[in-house]
Amino acid sequence: MIAIRPARPEDAAAIAAIYAPYVLSGTVSFETDAPDARAMRARMSASDGLYPWLVATSGEGGDAPVVAYAYAGRFRDRPAYRYVVESSIYVAGAVRGNGVGRLLYEALIDTLRAQGFTQAIGVISLPNDGSISLHEAVGFRRAGVYREIGYKQGRWIDVGFWQCELNDSVVPPVEPKRFADIGVVRD
């Protein structure tokens, strides 16, 4: 059974372990050095209670292993972008393709909707059929491609942007609620 819950600081080592292969052996991430648990803990803390970090575990209870994580963060620094988030998800190789990613990403999207964000942006290095399929399965649509903007592993990589409308863009906009006040939402 898969359980979804907010990430905790003690999950940082498991999150770093899930992320490391994406950094070290592929082009999914444009980082070149895998962050350790301390760096991941700092990234989680930097969300300052506004942006969600979620984990999927392979069972209930505090000691169940973390098998995937998803989070949202600031899309851009300028204040006018504060209603939009950039979302990411990483699934451990052993459980990839078993539906864990979709369950977790759906929970992230439901949570972001409940918080009142208007759009989520998924940034995907191309080609990446698995990530595209996952994003589109949870409501993202292709928004555009930047050609050859990342250089990793001896080649230039295109980056695609996928966009998911979370809520209507009302005028005036409503400030998003803090994840710390909402918690995980699953519709």
TIRO-2110 file (N, C-alpha, C; in Angstrom, 1 decimal):
// TIRO-2110
0.8, -1.2, 0.0, N, 1, A
0.0, 0.0, 0.0, CA, 1, A
0.9, 1.3, 0.0, C, 1, A
0.5, 2.2, -0.8, N, 2, A
1.3, 3.5, -0.9, CA, 2, A
0.6, 4.5, 0.0, C, 2, A
1.4, 5.2, 0.8, N, 3, A
0.8, 6.3, 1.6, CA, 3, A
1.5, 7.6, 1.2, C, 3, A
0.8, 8.7, 1.2, N, 4, A
1.3, 10.0, 0.9, CA, 4, A
1.1, 10.9, 2.1, C, 4, A
2.2, 11.6, 2.3, N, 5, A
2.3, 12.5, 3.5, CA, 5, A
3.2, 13.7, 3.2, C, 5, A
3.1, 14.7, 4.0, N, 6, A
4.1, 15.8, 3.9, CA, 6, A
5.5, 15.2, 4.2, C, 6, A
6.5, 15.7, 3.5, N, 7, A
7.9, 15.4, 3.7, CA, 7, A
8.3, 16.0, 5.1, C, 7, A
9.2, 15.3, 5.8, N, 8, A
9.7, 15.7, 7.0, CA, 8, A
11.2, 15.9, 6.9, C, 8, A
11.9, 16.6, 7.7, N, 9, A
13.3, 16.8, 7.6, CA, 9, A
14.1, 15.5, 7.7, C, 9, A
13.6, 14.5, 8.4, N, 10, A
14.3, 13.2, 8.5, CA, 10, A
14.1, 12.4, 7.2, C, 10, A
13.3, 12.9, 6.2, N, 11, A
13.2, 12.2, 4.9, CA, 11, A
14.3, 12.7, 3.9, C, 11, A
15.1, 13.7, 4.3, N, 12, A
16.0, 14.3, 3.4, CA, 12, A
17.0, 13.3, 2.8, C, 12, A
17.5, 12.3, 3.6, N, 13, A
18.5, 11.3, 3.1, CA, 13, A
17.8, 10.4, 2.1, C, 13, A
16.6, 10.0, 2.3, N, 14, A
15.9, 9.2, 1.3, CA, 14, A
15.6, 10.0, 0.0, C, 14, A
15.2, 11.2, 0.2, N, 15, A
15.0, 12.1, -1.0, CA, 15, A
16.2, 12.3, -1.8, C, 15, A
17.3, 12.5, -1.1, N, 16, A
18.6, 12.7, -1.8, CA, 16, A
19.0, 11.4, -2.5, C, 16, A
18.7, 10.3, -1.9, N, 17, A
19.1, 9.0, -2.6, CA, 17, A
18.2, 8.7, -3.8, C, 17, A
17.0, 9.1, -3.8, N, 18, A
16.1, 9.0, -4.9, CA, 18, A
16.6, 9.9, -6.1, C, 18, A
17.0, 11.1, -5.7, N, 19, A
17.3, 12.1, -6.7, CA, 19, A
18.7, 11.9, -7.3, C, 19, A
19.6, 11.3, -6.6, N, 20, A
21.0, 11.2, -7.1, CA, 20, A
21.2, 10.5, -8.4, C, 20, A
20.5, 9.4, -8.7, N, 21, A
20.6, 8.8, -10.0, CA, 21, A
20.2, 9.7, -11.2, C, 21, A
19.2, 10.5, -10.9, N, 22, A
18.7, 11.5, -11.9, CA, 22, A
19.8, 12.5, -12.3, C, 22, A
20.6, 12.9, -11.3, N, 23, A
21.6, 13.8, -11.4, CA, 23, A
22.8, 13.2, -12.1, C, 23, A
23.2, 12.0, -11.6, N, 24, A
24.5, 11.5, -11.9, CA, 24, A
24.5, 10.7, -13.2, C, 24, A
23.4, 10.1, -13.6, N, 25, A
23.5, 9.2, -14.8, CA, 25, A
22.5, 9.6, -15.9, C, 25, A
21.9, 10.8, -15.9, N, 26, A
21.0, 11.1, -16.9, CA, 26, A
20.9, 12.6, -17.1, C, 26, A
20.0, 13.0, -17.9, N, 27, A
19.8, 14.4, -18.3, CA, 27, A
18.5, 15.0, -17.8, C, 27, A
17.8, 14.2, -16.9, N, 28, A
16.5, 14.7, -16.4, CA, 28, A
16.8, 15.9, -15.5, C, 28, A
17.8, 15.9, -14.7, N, 29, A
18.2, 17.1, -13.9, CA, 29, A
19.4, 17.7, -14.6, C, 29, A
19.5, 19.0, -14.5, N, 30, A
20.6, 19.8, -15.0, CA, 30, A
21.7, 20.0, -13.9, C, 30, A
21.5, 19.5, -12.8, N, 31, A
22.5, 19.5, -11.7, CA, 31, A
23.6, 18.5, -12.2, C, 31, A
24.8, 18.8, -11.7, N, 32, A
25.9, 17.9, -12.1, CA, 32, A
26.5, 17.2, -10.8, C, 32, A
26.2, 17.7, -9.7, N, 33, A
26.6, 17.1, -8.4, CA, 33, A
25.4, 16.8, -7.6, C, 33, A
25.2, 15.6, -7.2, N, 34, A
24.0, 15.2, -6.4, CA, 34, A
24.0, 15.8, -5.0, C, 34, A
23.0, 16.5, -4.6, N, 35, A
22.9, 17.1, -3.3, CA, 35, A
22.8, 16.0, -2.2, C, 35, A
23.4, 16.2, -1.1, N, 36, A
23.3, 15.3, 0.0, CA, 36, A
22.1, 15.6, 0.9, C, 36, A
21.9, 14.8, 1.9, N, 37, A
20.8, 15.0, 2.8, CA, 37, A
20.7, 16.4, 3.4, C, 37, A
21.8, 16.9, 3.7, N, 38, A
21.9, 18.3, 4.3, CA, 38, A
21.3, 19.3, 3.3, C, 38, A
21.8, 19.2, 2.1, N, 39, A
21.4, 20.2, 1.0, CA, 39, A
19.9, 20.0, 0.8, C, 39, A
19.4, 18.8, 0.8, N, 40, A
17.9, 18.5, 0.6, CA, 40, A
17.1, 19.1, 1.7, C, 40, A
17.6, 18.9, 2.9, N, 41, A
16.9, 19.5, 4.1, CA, 41, A
16.8, 21.0, 4.0, C, 41, A
17.9, 21.6, 3.5, N, 42, A
17.9, 23.1, 3.3, CA, 42, A
16.9, 23.5, 2.2, C, 42, A
16.8, 22.7, 1.2, N, 43, A
15.8, 23.0, 0.1, CA, 43, A
14.4, 22.9, 0.6, C, 43, A
14.2, 21.9, 1.4, N, 44, A
12.8, 21.7, 2.0, CA, 44, A
12.5, 22.9, 2.9, C, 44, A
13.4, 23.3, 3.7, N, 45, A
13.2, 24.4, 4.7, CA, 45, A
13.0, 25.7, 4.0, C, 45, A
13.7, 25.9, 2.8, N, 46, A
13.5, 27.1, 2.1, CA, 46, A
12.1, 27.3, 1.6, C, 46, A
11.3, 26.3, 1.5, N, 47, A
9.9, 26.5, 1.1, CA, 47, A
9.1, 27.3, 2.1, C, 47, A
9.7, 27.4, 3.3, N, 48, A
9.1, 28.3, 4.3, CA, 48, A
7.7, 28.1, 4.7, C, 48, A
7.2, 26.9, 4.5, N, 49, A
5.8, 26.5, 4.8, CA, 49, A
4.8, 26.9, 3.8, C, 49, A
5.2, 27.6, 2.7, N, 50, A
4.3, 28.0, 1.6, CA, 50, A
4.2, 26.9, 0.6, C, 50, A
5.3, 26.4, 0.1, N, 51, A
5.3, 25.4, -1.0, CA, 51, A
5.4, 24.0, -0.4, C, 51, A
4.6, 23.1, -1.0, N, 52, A
4.5, 21.7, -0.5, CA, 52, A
5.7, 20.8, -1.0, C, 52, A
6.1, 20.0, -0.1, N, 53, A
7.0, 18.9, -0.4, CA, 53, A
6.3, 17.6, 0.1, C, 53, A
6.0, 16.7, -0.7, N, 54, A
5.3, 15.4, -0.4, CA, 54, A
6.1, 14.2, -0.7, C, 54, A
5.9, 13.2, 0.1, N, 55, A
6.5, 11.9, -0.2, CA, 55, A
5.5, 10.8, -0.3, C, 55, A
5.9, 9.8, -1.1, N, 56, A
5.1, 8.5, -1.1, CA, 56, A
5.9, 7.5, -0.4, C, 56, A
5.3, 6.8, 0.5, N, 57, A
6.0, 5.7, 1.2, CA, 57, A
5.4, 4.3, 0.9, C, 57, A
6.1, 3.3, 1.0, N, 58, A
5.6, 2.0, 0.7, CA, 58, A
4.9, 1.3, 1.9, C, 58, A
4.1, 2.1, 2.5, N, 59, A
3.3, 1.6, 3.6, CA, 59, A
3.0, 2.7, 4.6, C, 59, A
2.1, 2.4, 5.6, N, 60, A
1.8, 3.4, 6.6, CA, 60, A
2.8, 3.4, 7.7, C, 60, A
2.8, 4.4, 8.5, N, 61, A
3.7, 4.5, 9.6, CA, 61, A
5.0, 5.3, 9.3, C, 61, A
5.6, 5.8, 10.4, N, 62, A
6.7, 6.7, 10.3, CA, 62, A
8.0, 6.0, 9.8, C, 62, A
8.1, 4.7, 9.8, N, 63, A
9.3, 4.0, 9.4, CA, 63, A
9.2, 3.4, 8.0, C, 63, A
8.1, 3.6, 7.3, N, 64, A
7.9, 3.1, 6.0, CA, 64, A
8.8, 3.8, 5.0, C, 64, A
9.5, 3.1, 4.1, N, 65, A
10.5, 3.7, 3.2, CA, 65, A
9.9, 4.7, 2.2, C, 65, A
10.6, 5.8, 2.0, N, 66, A
10.2, 6.8, 1.0, CA, 66, A
10.5, 6.2, -0.3, C, 66, A
9.6, 6.2, -1.3, N, 67, A
9.8, 5.7, -2.6, CA, 67, A
9.7, 6.7, -3.7, C, 67, A
9.2, 7.9, -3.4, N, 68, A
9.0, 9.0, -4.4, CA, 68, A
8.8, 10.3, -3.6, C, 68, A
9.1, 11.4, -4.3, N, 69, A
8.8, 12.7, -3.7, CA, 69, A
8.4, 13.6, -4.8, C, 69, A
7.6, 14.6, -4.4, N, 70, A
7.2, 15.7, -5.3, CA, 70, A
7.1, 17.0, -4.5, C, 70, A
7.4, 18.0, -5.2, N, 71, A
7.3, 19.3, -4.6, CA, 71, A
7.0, 20.4, -5.6, C, 71, A
6.6, 21.6, -5.0, N, 72, A
6.4, 22.8, -5.8, CA, 72, A
7.3, 23.9, -5.2, C, 72, A
7.7, 24.8, -6.1, N, 73, A
8.4, 25.9, -5.6, CA, 73, A
8.1, 27.1, -6.4, C, 73, A
8.7, 28.2, -6.1, N, 74, A
8.5, 29.5, -6.8, CA, 74, A
8.9, 29.3, -8.3, C, 74, A
8.0, 29.8, -9.1, N, 75, A
8.3, 29.7, -10.6, CA, 75, A
9.3, 30.7, -11.0, C, 75, A
9.2, 32.0, -10.5, N, 76, A
10.1, 33.0, -10.8, CA, 76, A
10.1, 34.0, -9.6, C, 76, A
11.2, 34.8, -9.5, N, 77, A
11.4, 35.7, -8.3, CA, 77, A
10.4, 36.9, -8.3, C, 77, A
10.0, 37.4, -9.4, N, 78, A
9.2, 38.6, -9.4, CA, 78, A
7.9, 38.4, -8.7, C, 78, A
7.4, 39.4, -8.0, N, 79, A
6.2, 39.3, -7.2, CA, 79, A
4.9, 38.9, -8.1, C, 79, A
4.9, 39.4, -9.3, N, 80, A
3.7, 39.1, -10.1, CA, 80, A
3.5, 37.6, -10.4, C, 80, A
4.6, 36.8, -10.3, N, 81, A
4.5, 35.4, -10.5, CA, 81, A
4.1, 34.6, -9.3, C, 81, A
3.8, 35.2, -8.2, N, 82, A
3.6, 34.5, -6.9, CA, 82, A
2.4, 33.5, -6.9, C, 82, A
1.6, 33.6, -7.9, N, 83, A
0.4, 32.7, -8.0, CA, 83, A
0.6, 31.4, -8.8, C, 83, A
1.9, 31.3, -9.3, N, 84, A
2.3, 30.2, -10.2, CA, 84, A
3.4, 29.5, -9.5, C, 84, A
3.4, 28.1, -9.6, N, 85, A
4.5, 27.3, -9.1, CA, 85, A
5.1, 26.5, -10.2, C, 85, A
6.4, 26.1, -9.9, N, 86, A
7.0, 25.1, -10.8, CA, 86, A
7.0, 23.8, -9.9, C, 86, A
6.6, 22.7, -10.6, N, 87, A
6.4, 21.4, -9.9, CA, 87, A
7.4, 20.4, -10.4, C, 87, A
7.8, 19.5, -9.5, N, 88, A
8.7, 18.4, -9.8, CA, 88, A
8.4, 17.1, -9.1, C, 88, A
8.7, 16.0, -9.7, N, 89, A
8.5, 14.7, -9.1, CA, 89, A
9.6, 13.8, -9.5, C, 89, A
10.0, 13.0, -8.5, N, 90, A
11.1, 12.0, -8.7, CA, 90, A
10.7, 10.7, -8.0, C, 90, A
10.8, 9.6, -8.8, N, 91, A
10.3, 8.3, -8.3, CA, 91, A
11.5, 7.3, -8.3, C, 91, A
11.7, 6.6, -7.2, N, 92, A
12.8, 5.6, -7.1, CA, 92, A
12.7, 4.6, -8.2, C, 92, A
13.8, 4.2, -8.8, N, 93, A
13.8, 3.2, -9.9, CA, 93, A
13.0, 2.0, -9.7, C, 93, A
13.1, 1.4, -8.5, N, 94, A
12.4, 0.2, -8.2, CA, 94, A
10.9, 0.2, -8.3, C, 94, A
10.3, 1.4, -8.2, N, 95, A
8.8, 1.5, -8.2, CA, 95, A
8.3, 2.2, -9.4, C, 95, A
9.2, 2.7, -10.3, N, 96, A
8.8, 3.4, -11.5, CA, 96, A
7.9, 2.6, -12.3, C, 96, A
6.8, 3.2, -12.8, N, 97, A
5.9, 2.4, -13.7, CA, 97, A
4.8, 1.7, -13.0, C, 97, A
4.8, 1.8, -11.6, N, 98, A
3.8, 1.1, -10.8, CA, 98, A
2.6, 2.0, -10.4, C, 98, A
2.5, 3.2, -10.9, N, 99, A
1.4, 4.1, -10.5, CA, 99, A
1.7, 5.0, -9.3, C, 99, A
2.9, 4.8, -8.7, N, 100, A
3.2, 5.6, -7.5, CA, 100, A
3.3, 7.1, -7.9, C, 100, A
4.0, 7.4, -9.0, N, 101, A
4.2, 8.7, -9.4, CA, 101, A
2.9, 9.5, -9.7, C, 101, A
2.0, 8.8, -10.3, N, 102, A
0.7, 9.4, -10.6, CA, 102, A
-0.1, 9.7, -9.3, C, 102, A
-0.1, 8.8, -8.4, N, 103, A
-0.8, 9.0, -7.1, CA, 103, A
-0.2, 10.2, -6.4, C, 103, A
1.1, 10.3, -6.4, N, 104, A
1.8, 11.3, -5.7, CA, 104, A
1.6, 12.7, -6.4, C, 104, A
1.7, 12.7, -7.7, N, 105, A
1.5, 13.9, -8.5, CA, 105, A
0.1, 14.5, -8.4, C, 105, A
-0.9, 13.6, -8.4, N, 106, A
-2.3, 14.0, -8.2, CA, 106, A
-2.5, 14.6, -6.9, C, 106, A
-1.8, 14.1, -5.8, N, 107, A
-2.0, 14.7, -4.5, CA, 107, A
-1.3, 16.1, -4.5, C, 107, A
-0.2, 16.2, -5.2, N, 108, A
0.5, 17.5, -5.2, CA, 108, A
-0.4, 18.5, -5.9, C, 108, A
-1.0, 18.1, -7.1, N, 109, A
-1.9, 19.0, -7.8, CA, 109, A
-3.1, 19.4, -7.0, C, 109, A
-3.7, 18.4, -6.3, N, 110, A
-4.9, 18.7, -5.5, CA, 110, A
-4.5, 19.7, -4.4, C, 110, A
-3.4, 19.5, -3.8, N, 111, A
-2.9, 20.4, -2.7, CA, 111, A
-2.7, 21.8, -3.2, C, 111, A
-2.0, 21.9, -4.4, N, 112, A
-1.8, 23.2, -5.0, CA, 112, A
-3.1, 23.9, -5.3, C, 112, A
-4.1, 23.2, -5.8, N, 113, A
-5.4, 23.8, -6.0, CA, 113, A
-6.0, 24.3, -4.7, C, 113, A
-6.0, 23.5, -3.7, N, 114, A
-6.6, 23.9, -2.4, CA, 114, A
-5.8, 25.1, -1.8, C, 114, A
-4.6, 25.3, -2.1, N, 115, A
-3.8, 26.4, -1.7, CA, 115, A
-4.2, 27.7, -2.4, C, 115, A
-4.8, 27.5, -3.6, N, 116, A
-5.2, 28.7, -4.4, CA, 116, A
-4.2, 29.1, -5.5, C, 116, A
-3.2, 28.4, -5.8, N, 117, A
-2.3, 28.7, -6.9, CA, 117, A
-3.1, 28.6, -8.2, C, 117, A
-2.7, 29.4, -9.2, N, 118, A
-3.4, 29.4, -10.4, CA, 118, A
-2.9, 28.5, -11.5, C, 118, A
-1.6, 28.3, -11.6, N, 119, A
-0.9, 27.5, -12.6, CA, 119, A
0.2, 26.7, -12.0, C, 119, A
0.5, 25.5, -12.5, N, 120, A
1.7, 24.8, -12.2, CA, 120, A
2.4, 24.6, -13.5, C, 120, A
3.7, 24.8, -13.5, N, 121, A
4.6, 24.6, -14.6, CA, 121, A
5.5, 23.4, -14.4, C, 121, A
5.5, 22.5, -15.3, N, 122, A
6.4, 21.3, -15.3, CA, 122, A
7.5, 21.6, -16.4, C, 122, A
8.7, 21.4, -16.0, N, 123, A
9.9, 21.6, -16.8, CA, 123, A
10.5, 20.3, -17.1, C, 123, A
10.5, 19.9, -18.4, N, 124, A
11.0, 18.5, -18.7, CA, 124, A
12.1, 18.6, -19.7, C, 124, A
13.2, 17.9, -19.4, N, 125, A
14.3, 17.8, -20.4, CA, 125, A
13.8, 16.8, -21.4, C, 125, A
14.1, 17.0, -22.7, N, 126, A
13.6, 16.2, -23.8, CA, 126, A
14.7, 15.5, -24.5, C, 126, A
14.4, 14.3, -24.9, N, 127, A
13.2, 13.5, -24.9, CA, 127, A
13.0, 12.9, -23.5, C, 127, A
11.7, 12.7, -23.1, N, 128, A
11.4, 12.1, -21.8, CA, 128, A
9.9, 11.7, -21.9, C, 128, A
9.6, 10.6, -22.6, N, 129, A
8.2, 10.2, -22.8, CA, 129, A
7.5, 9.9, -21.5, C, 129, A
8.2, 9.2, -20.6, N, 130, A
7.6, 8.9, -19.3, CA, 130, A
7.1, 10.1, -18.5, C, 130, A
8.0, 11.1, -18.4, N, 131, A
7.6, 12.3, -17.7, CA, 131, A
6.5, 13.1, -18.4, C, 131, A
6.6, 13.1, -19.8, N, 132, A
5.5, 13.8, -20.5, CA, 132, A
4.2, 13.1, -20.3, C, 132, A
4.2, 11.7, -20.3, N, 133, A
2.9, 11.0, -20.1, CA, 133, A
2.4, 11.2, -18.7, C, 133, A
3.3, 11.3, -17.7, N, 134, A
2.8, 11.5, -16.3, CA, 134, A
2.2, 12.9, -16.2, C, 134, A
2.9, 13.9, -16.7, N, 135, A
2.4, 15.3, -16.6, CA, 135, A
1.0, 15.4, -17.3, C, 135, A
0.9, 14.8, -18.5, N, 136, A
-0.3, 14.9, -19.2, CA, 136, A
-1.5, 14.2, -18.6, C, 136, A
-1.1, 13.0, -17.9, N, 137, A
-2.1, 12.2, -17.2, CA, 137, A
-2.8, 13.0, -16.0, C, 137, A
-2.0, 13.9, -15.5, N, 138, A
-2.6, 14.7, -14.3, CA, 138, A
-3.0, 16.1, -14.7, C, 138, A
-3.1, 16.4, -16.0, N, 139, A
-3.7, 17.6, -16.4, CA, 139, A
-2.8, 18.7, -17.1, C, 139, A
-1.6, 18.4, -17.2, N, 140, A
-0.7, 19.4, -17.9, CA, 140, A
-0.8, 19.3, -19.4, C, 140, A
-0.6, 20.4, -20.0, N, 141, A
-0.6, 20.5, -21.5, CA, 141, A
0.7, 21.2, -21.9, C, 141, A
1.2, 20.8, -23.1, N, 142, A
2.4, 21.3, -23.6, CA, 142, A
2.3, 22.8, -23.8, C, 142, A
3.2, 23.6, -23.4, N, 143, A
3.2, 25.1, -23.5, CA, 143, A
4.3, 25.6, -24.4, C, 143, A
5.3, 24.8, -24.6, N, 144, A
6.4, 25.3, -25.4, CA, 144, A
7.7, 24.6, -25.2, C, 144, A
8.7, 24.9, -26.0, N, 145, A
10.0, 24.2, -26.0, CA, 145, A
11.1, 25.2, -26.2, C, 145, A
12.1, 25.2, -25.3, N, 146, A
13.3, 25.9, -25.5, CA, 146, A
14.4, 25.0, -26.1, C, 146, A
14.9, 25.3, -27.2, N, 147, A
15.8, 24.4, -27.9, CA, 147, A
17.3, 24.6, -27.4, C, 147, A
17.9, 23.4, -27.2, N, 148, A
19.3, 23.4, -26.8, CA, 148, A
19.8, 24.4, -25.8, C, 148, A
19.1, 24.3, -24.6, N, 149, A
19.5, 25.3, -23.6, CA, 149, A
20.3, 24.7, -22.4, C, 149, A
20.3, 23.4, -22.4, N, 150, A
21.1, 22.7, -21.3, CA, 150, A
22.2, 21.9, -21.9, C, 150, A
23.4, 22.0, -21.4, N, 151, A
24.5, 21.1, -21.9, CA, 151, A
24.9, 20.2, -20.8, C, 151, A
24.7, 18.9, -21.0, N, 152, A
25.1, 17.9, -20.0, CA, 152, A
25.4, 16.6, -20.8, C, 152, A
26.3, 15.8, -20.2, N, 153, A
26.8, 14.5, -20.8, CA, 153, A
27.1, 14.6, -22.3, C, 153, A
27.8, 15.7, -22.6, N, 154, A
28.3, 15.8, -24.0, CA, 154, A
27.4, 16.2, -25.1, C, 154, A
26.2, 16.7, -24.7, N, 155, A
25.2, 17.1, -25.7, CA, 155, A
24.3, 18.2, -25.2, C, 155, A
23.7, 18.9, -26.2, N, 156, A
22.8, 20.0, -25.9, CA, 156, A
21.4, 19.4, -25.7, C, 156, A
20.6, 19.9, -24.8, N, 157, A
19.3, 19.3, -24.5, CA, 157, A
18.2, 20.3, -24.6, C, 157, A
17.1, 19.9, -25.2, N, 158, A
15.9, 20.8, -25.3, CA, 158, A
15.2, 20.7, -24.0, C, 158, A
14.5, 21.7, -23.6, N, 159, A
13.6, 21.7, -22.4, CA, 159, A
12.2, 22.1, -22.8, C, 159, A
11.3, 21.2, -22.4, N, 160, A
9.9, 21.5, -22.7, CA, 160, A
9.2, 22.0, -21.4, C, 160, A
8.2, 22.9, -21.6, N, 161, A
7.4, 23.4, -20.5, CA, 161, A
6.0, 22.9, -20.7, C, 161, A
5.4, 22.4, -19.6, N, 162, A
4.1, 21.9, -19.6, CA, 162, A
3.3, 22.7, -18.5, C, 162, A
2.1, 23.0, -18.8, N, 163, A
1.3, 23.9, -17.9, CA, 163, A
0.0, 23.3, -17.5, C, 163, A
-0.3, 23.4, -16.2, N, 164, A
-1.6, 22.9, -15.7, CA, 164, A
-2.3, 24.0, -15.0, C, 164, A
-3.5, 24.3, -15.5, N, 165, A
-4.4, 25.3, -14.9, CA, 165, A
-4.9, 24.7, -13.6, C, 165, A
-4.6, 25.3, -12.5, N, 166, A
-5.1, 24.8, -11.2, CA, 166, A
-6.4, 25.5, -10.7, C, 166, A
-6.5, 26.8, -10.9, N, 167, A
-7.6, 27.6, -10.5, CA, 167, A
-7.8, 28.7, -11.5, C, 167, A
-9.0, 29.3, -11.5, N, 168, A
-9.3, 30.4, -12.4, CA, 168, A
-8.4, 31.6, -11.9, C, 168, A
-8.0, 32.4, -12.9, N, 169, A
-7.2, 33.6, -12.6, CA, 169, A
-8.1, 34.7, -12.4, C, 169, A
-8.6, 34.9, -11.2, N, 170, A
-9.5, 35.9, -10.9, CA, 170, A
-8.9, 37.3, -10.7, C, 170, A
-9.6, 38.3, -10.8, N, 171, A
-9.1, 39.7, -10.6, CA, 171, A
-10.0, 40.3, -9.5, C, 171, A
-9.4, 40.8, -8.4, N, 172, A
-8.0, 40.7, -8.1, CA, 172, A
-7.7, 39.3, -7.6, C, 172, A
-6.4, 38.8, -7.8, N, 173, A
-6.1, 37.5, -7.3, CA, 173, A
-6.1, 37.3, -5.8, C, 173, A
-6.3, 36.1, -5.4, N, 174, A
-6.3, 35.7, -4.0, CA, 174, A
-4.9, 35.2, -3.6, C, 174, A
-4.4, 35.6, -2.5, N, 175, A
-3.1, 35.2, -2.1, CA, 175, A
-3.1, 33.7, -1.8, C, 175, A
-2.2, 32.9, -2.3, N, 176, A
-2.2, 31.4, -2.0, CA, 176, A
-2.0, 31.2, -0.5, C, 176, A
-2.7, 30.1, 0.0, N, 177, A
-2.6, 29.7, 1.4, CA, 177, A
-1.3, 28.9, 1.6, C, 177, A
-0.8, 28.9, 2.7, N, 178, A
0.4, 28.2, 3.1, CA, 178, A
0.2, 26.7, 3.2, C, 178, A
1.1, 25.9, 2.7, N, 179, A
1.0, 24.5, 2.8, CA, 179, A
1.0, 24.1, 4.2, C, 179, A
1.7, 24.8, 5.1, N, 180, A
1.8, 24.5, 6.5, CA, 180, A
0.4, 24.6, 7.1, C, 180, A
-0.5, 25.4, 6.5, N, 181, A
-1.9, 25.5, 7.1, CA, 181, A
-2.9, 24.6, 6.4, C, 181, A
-2.6, 24.1, 5.2, N, 182, A
-3.5, 23.3, 4.4, CA, 182, A
-3.2, 21.8, 4.6, C, 182, A
-2.0, 21.4, 4.5, N, 183, A
-1.6, 20.0, 4.5, CA, 183, A
-1.9, 19.3, 3.2, C, 183, A
-1.7, 18.0, 3.1, N, 184, A
-1.9, 17.3, 1.9, CA, 184, A
-3.4, 17.1, 1.6, C, 184, A
-3.8, 17.4, 0.4, N, 185, A
-5.2, 17.3, 0.0, CA, 185, A
-5.2, 16.3, -1.1, C, 185, A
-6.2, 15.4, -1.0, N, 186, A
-6.4, 14.4, -2.1, CA, 186, A
-7.9, 14.3, -2.4, C, 186, A
-8.3, 14.8, -3.6, N, 187, A
-9.7, 14.8, -4.0, CA, 187, A
-10.0, 13.5, -4.7, C, 187, A
END
